[in-house]
């Protein structure tokens, strides 16, 4: 990684750190994600390979942060994996914090914003699925944004978990998740008035949000139907 000069640390998680860096030859700004590798008998862990393969598959989309390079190095005899990404100006947490008052009640996932476009930047807990559906791990998606069926430990799920995730950053007062002792102990809550939780959201937005946050995944709105919802009537959809 000698071709890059680290400028500052911009983030840190359970498995590694993220640095703002500059390509010494071209001057291009990049983001370096350093991941510690717990090598097994077969080499790089499958979770790391899964994230890299998803990024390579999806990086062509303007809504996914672009993966530029992958390099494995050793430091003090320990293997490190560096993912080199395009560098983006800000992230969703900073954007939300700059547009509201009061402390942030819980962590925001890792989308990043560039020129008004929201990009997904962390696929460490993502996975691809195939048809017919197989049995999958329930350890997907950041805890705060896991759908109820995933919290309860289901191993069979589909795109409904993504629809739930898309609704949760907007519904800022989802109660009780932080007090869950495990995925199988789920409290019984009385129905809440969703409009009270998001008073600044117009009626069409509340209606869409209620369709995204259905507890039964079979009743959740699909991504295609969500884009056709009246809430997005004023959106220029020519780019989709």
Secondary structure by P-SEA (a helix, b strand, c coil): cccccccccccccccbbbbbcccccccbbbbbbbbbbbcccccccaaaaaaaaaaaacccccccccccbbbbbbcccbbbbbbbcccccccaaaaaaacccccccccccbbbbcccbbbbccccccccccccccccccccccccccccccccccccccaaaaaaaaaaaaacccccccccccccbbbbbcccccccccccccaaaaaaaaaaacccccccccaaaaaacccccccccccc
